[in-house]
C-alpha cells in the first residue's frame, strides 16, 4: 500500500543519507525517482524534516485513496516506440516513467495496459508487471491533485543547497520549481524522466561515483 511504502522509503533514504554524511561522504548533486525526489528536496534543504514528512504522508494517503483498477507495466522499448502505440485519447494508458534508453513504464487502465503489453511481447520484448496498488503518474492520480496542492501551499520552501535533478524536466531543477507547490503537484501526475536526468548528470561530468540509497540490493 503506497501510503506506507512512500513514508517507509522516505525514512529509509534519509537515514542512509545521514549515515553517509556522518562518514564524511557528501554529494555534488542529487537525483530521485518519484518519491525519491521528495527525499532529495529535503536533503538539499528545500523542505525541513517536518514539512517533508507532511508532504510525503499527504502524498501517500491521497494516492492510496485514488481510484483502483489501474496497473503499471515495465516494457523493453524506446520512448518513441511506446508513444507510437499509445491510444489516441491519452486517458487509458500513458508513459509513467522513462528509466533508460529502452526501459519504460506505462500506467493506466488494467485492460489497456495489459493489451499494450501483449503487443510488445509478440515483438519479442521483455515486459514486467509492477507490484503496485494503483496506476501512478497517470490520469488515475487526478483525484489526488487538488487536495495535495492545498496542503503543499501551507509549507515553507527554501532554495536548495545541493543541485537536484528534476523528474519533470530531466534537467537541473530551478529554485522556482523546487519551491513551487504546483511543481510537486505535477510531480504526482507527470512521467518520471529518470533517463534524461542521468544523462544530464553525465553531461555535467558527474561520472565518477553514483550511490543508490534504496532498500533494493
C-alpha positions in Angstrom: 0.0 0.0 0.0 1.5 3.2 -1.2 0.5 5.2 1.9 3.0 3.0 3.8 5.5 2.4 1.1 6.2 6.1 0.4 6.8 7.0 4.1 9.0 3.9 4.6 11.1 4.7 1.5 11.5 8.3 2.6 12.6 7.4 6.1 15.0 4.7 4.8 16.6 7.0 2.2 17.0 9.9 4.7 18.6 7.5 7.2 21.1 6.2 4.7 22.0 9.7 3.6 22.6 10.8 7.1 24.8 7.7 7.7 26.9 8.5 4.7 27.0 12.2 5.7 28.3 11.0 9.2 31.1 9.2 7.4 32.0 12.3 5.5 30.5 11.4 2.2 28.6 14.2 0.6 27.1 14.5 -2.9 27.7 17.0 -5.7 24.2 16.5 -6.9 21.0 14.6 -6.1 18.5 12.7 -8.2 15.5 10.8 -7.0 12.8 8.6 -8.7 9.2 9.8 -7.9 9.1 9.8 -4.0 12.9 9.8 -4.1 12.9 13.3 -5.5 10.9 14.5 -2.4 13.6 12.9 -0.3 16.2 14.7 -2.4 14.5 18.0 -1.9 14.5 17.6 1.9 18.2 16.5 1.8 19.0 19.6 -0.3 17.4 21.9 2.3 14.3 22.7 0.3 12.0 21.3 3.0 12.5 20.9 6.7 12.1 17.4 8.0 8.7 18.2 9.4 7.4 19.8 6.2 8.9 17.0 4.1 7.1 14.4 6.3 3.9 16.3 5.9 4.2 16.3 2.1 5.2 12.7 1.9 2.4 11.4 4.2 -0.1 13.6 2.4 1.1 12.3 -1.0 0.9 8.6 0.1 -2.6 9.0 1.7 -4.1 10.8 -1.3 -2.5 8.5 -3.8 -3.8 5.5 -1.8 -7.3 6.9 -1.9 -7.2 7.3 -5.7 -9.5 5.1 -7.8 -8.3 1.4 -8.1 -8.4 -0.7 -11.2 -5.1 0.6 -12.6 -1.8 -1.1 -13.2 1.8 -0.4 -14.2 4.0 -2.4 -16.6 7.7 -2.1 -17.5 8.4 -2.6 -21.2 11.7 -3.1 -23.1 11.1 -0.3 -25.7 12.1 3.2 -26.6 10.0 6.2 -25.7 9.3 6.8 -29.4 8.2 3.2 -29.9 5.8 3.3 -27.0 4.3 6.7 -27.9 3.5 5.4 -31.4 1.4 2.6 -29.9 -0.5 4.5 -27.2 -4.2 5.0 -27.5 -5.1 8.4 -29.0 -7.3 9.6 -26.1 -4.4 9.6 -23.7 -6.6 8.6 -20.7 -6.5 4.8 -20.8 -2.7 4.4 -20.7 0.2 6.7 -20.6 4.0 6.7 -20.1 4.7 6.8 -16.3 8.5 6.6 -16.3 11.4 6.7 -18.7 14.1 4.8 -16.8 16.6 4.1 -19.5 17.0 4.2 -23.3 14.9 1.0 -23.7 13.3 0.8 -20.2 9.9 2.4 -19.8 6.9 2.0 -17.6 3.4 2.5 -18.7 0.4 3.0 -16.4 -3.4 3.3 -16.6 -6.5 1.1 -17.0 -5.6 -2.5 -16.4 -7.1 -3.9 -19.7 -5.4 -1.2 -21.8 -2.1 -1.7 -20.2 -2.1 -5.5 -20.5 -3.2 -5.3 -24.1 -0.3 -3.0 -24.9 2.0 -5.3 -23.0 0.8 -8.3 -25.1 1.5 -6.3 -28.3 5.2 -5.8 -27.2 5.5 -9.4 -26.1 4.6 -10.6 -29.6 7.5 -8.5 -30.8 9.9 -10.3 -28.5 10.2 -7.5 -26.0 10.5 -8.1 -22.2 7.6 -6.9 -20.1 7.3 -6.9 -16.3 4.2 -6.1 -14.3 4.9 -3.9 -11.3 3.6 -4.8 -7.8 1.6 -1.7 -7.2 -1.9 -0.8 -5.9 -2.6 2.0 -8.4 -1.6 3.4 -11.7 0.8 6.1 -10.5 1.9 9.0 -12.8 -1.2 8.6 -14.9 -4.7 10.1 -15.1 -5.7 7.8 -12.3 -3.9 10.3 -9.9 -6.0 13.3 -11.0 -8.3 12.9 -7.9 -5.4 13.5 -5.6 -4.1 16.7 -7.1 -6.4 19.3 -5.7 -6.1 18.3 -2.0 -2.4 17.7 -2.3 -1.8 21.2 -3.8 -3.8 22.8 -0.9 -1.5 21.1 1.6 1.6 21.9 -0.4 0.7 25.6 -0.3 0.8 25.6 3.6 4.5 24.6 3.7 7.7 26.7 3.7 10.2 26.2 0.9 13.9 27.2 0.8 16.4 27.4 -2.0 18.3 24.1 -2.5 21.9 23.9 -1.0 22.7 20.9 -3.3 21.6 20.7 -7.0 18.6 18.5 -7.6 17.9 16.9 -11.0 14.2 17.2 -11.8 12.0 14.2 -12.7 9.7 16.5 -14.6 12.3 18.0 -17.0 15.3 15.7 -16.7 17.5 18.8 -16.1 18.7 20.6 -13.0 15.6 21.9 -11.1 15.4 25.6 -10.6 14.8 27.2 -7.2 11.4 28.4 -8.6 10.4 24.8 -9.4 11.5 23.2 -6.2 9.8 25.9 -4.1 6.5 25.8 -6.0 3.5 23.8 -4.7 2.4 23.4 -8.3 5.7 21.6 -9.2 5.2 19.0 -6.5 1.5 18.6 -7.6 2.5 18.0 -11.2 5.2 15.6 -9.9 2.4 13.1 -8.9 0.8 13.1 -12.3 3.6 13.6 -14.9 6.1 11.0 -16.2 9.4 10.4 -14.4 12.2 11.4 -16.8 14.9 9.5 -14.9 16.9 8.5 -18.0 17.1 12.2 -19.0 18.2 13.1 -15.5 21.0 10.6 -15.5 22.0 11.9 -18.9 22.1 15.4 -17.5 24.4 14.3 -14.7 26.7 12.7 -17.3 26.8 15.8 -19.3 27.7 17.8 -16.2 30.7 15.4 -15.7 29.2 13.6 -12.7 30.7 10.3 -14.0 32.9 9.0 -11.2 30.6 7.6 -8.5 26.9 7.1 -8.0 25.4 5.9 -4.7 21.8 4.5 -4.8 20.2 5.0 -1.4 17.4 2.4 -1.5 16.4 -0.9 0.0 16.8 -2.8 -3.3 20.1 -4.7 -3.4 
